[in-house]
Amino acid sequence: MDAKGKIVAYVFGAPPRFEATMRAHYSSGVIKAANAVAHGALGMVLLYSPALEELYPFKDRVRDLVFPEKRWMDAQGRPNDYFPELRGTAVMNMAAAAKGFQGSGKSADEIYAAAKSGRPSSLALPVSARIRVVSKLEDIHSPNVVARLKGSDSKLSDEYVVYTAHLDHLGIGEAVNGDKIYNGALDNASGSACLLEVARAYSRMKPRARRSILFVSVTGEEDGLLGSAYFAHHPTVAKDHLVADINVDGNLALLWPIADVTARGREHSTLGAAVREAGARLNFQVSPDPLPELVLFIRSDQYSFVKEGIPAVLLSTGIKSSNPKIKPDEILPMWMRTLYHKPQDDMNQRFDFESGAKFTRYCFLVGYVVARQDERPTWNPGDFFGEQYGNRH
């Protein structure tokens, strides 16, 4: 399409025929913005679709406008993932989007159906838009917290396995049922606790792991992976000494007795072997991504490392339960609708701490397998992410 000087309207997602992590990558708003700019666009409008409404209801997006948009700044004061060529951006709900297609020859429903089936199409809409942007800028500071544990092997101790978990949640926002403190007990105090327990285990090992370990509690994940992106660009050790990132974002094993695990991104590098070995040692089945439509691979901090050419995985539980009476496929959708990014994600939930501890042992073991191997992890031959970003590492 010739988008020069025009506003690009787009729908969320990518063709379902894409492999899950690749589908997530091309669903990224940053990737879509870069593509629009490459074609000369001056603005972008996200059109809400049934798929996006299910993932992130429009009313929740409006509610979340109380939280400001944030960017990290480089040494020259330039914001990350910012495209000055885009003079304005906007979001339209489905009712407004439907009006925009009137007279175009296609309905919004036809566009949504084509996208869902993996047959997207392009057309010029017979409408124009005026977008007015008013910005209020403010400098804020929020630290990453980094701890280093030196390895025991004289040849490998200059290489680092990185564990990450984000320490932030949403803060104070619009009240829900009278509560406006967004606590983030599962997302991501549970992952932060997991990181601390993994660090405790490593610190007590005699001898220590062969490679050195970095434990990085990153800030600003909820604002666009800001802390991890900054660290991946500006690590506290030489970037080419970072061999892998093991990321934990929410310990779902707290919600049901764990029976299987998943590691988003494992299929792209030799980290897949470490994932399988750890799963076998703990008698966990390693399952594929059970919810590819949620595009979780781009929504957590390991993605920042991938884009800097560093093999990475997002560890999580699968959706199988060791207790047949407890059904994760019912629990998780309910949790997402009623507790995700709401003040009620707090310690009043009925958590299964023993199951959470089992998942934490799995997280430890994945990194430990990597930390003791002779060879550092590598991208698989011909891998999409390896070819896209591997030369940066």
DAMO-V358805 format. One line per field, one symbol per residue. ss: DSSP state (h for helix, s for strand, l for the rest). psi: psi as a letter, one per 30 degrees, with the letter a starting at -180 (. if undefined). burial: # if it has 9 or more other ideal C-beta (glycine too) atoms within 8 Angstrom, else .. A space follows every 10 residues. Layout:
ss = ???
psi = ???
burial = ???
This chain:
ss = llllllssss sllllllllh hhhhhhhlhh hhhhhhhhll llsssssllh hhhhhllhhh hhhhhhllll llslllllsl lllllllsss sslhhhhhhh lllllllhhh hhhhhhllll llllllllll llllllllll llllsssssl llllllllls ssssssllll ssssssllss ssllhhhhhh hhhhhhhhhh hhhlllllll lsssssssll lllllhhhhh hhhlllllhh hsssssssll lhhhlllsls sssslhhhsl hhhhhhhhhh hlllssllll lhhhlhhhll lhhhhhllll lsssssslll sllllllhhh hhhhhhhhll llllllllll llhhhhhhhh hhhhhhhhhh hhllllllsl lllhhhhhhh hhl
psi = kjgkglkkkl lkalkffkle eeeeeffkee eeeeeeefgg kflkkkkkle eeeeeikeee eeefffklkl klkafggkkl hkjffjfkll kkleeeeeef fkgfflleee eeeeeefgil lklkkhllkj kkkkkjkkkl kkklkkkkjk lfkfffffkk kkkkkkflbf bkakkjhfkg jjeheeihee eeeeeeeeee eeffkjllle llkkjjjklg efghheeeee eeeilflkef fjflkjkkik iffffljkfl lljkfffflf feeeeeeeee eghkkjlljf ifffhfffgl ffeeeefggk klkjkllahk kfjffkjefe eeeeeeeffk hlffiagflj kjeeeeeeee eeeeeeeeee ffkeklklkk kgkeeeeeff ff.
burial = ..#..##### ####.#.#.# ########.. ####.##.## #########. ###....#.# #.##.....# ##.......# #....#.### ##.#..##.# #..#...#.. ##.###...# .......... #......... ...#.#.##. #....##.## ########## ..#..#...# .######### #####.###. ##.....### ########## #.#.###### ##..#.#.#. ########## ########## ######.### ##.######. .#.####.#. .#..####.# ########## ########## #....#.#.. ##..#...## .####...#. .#..###### ########## #.....#.## ..####..## ..#
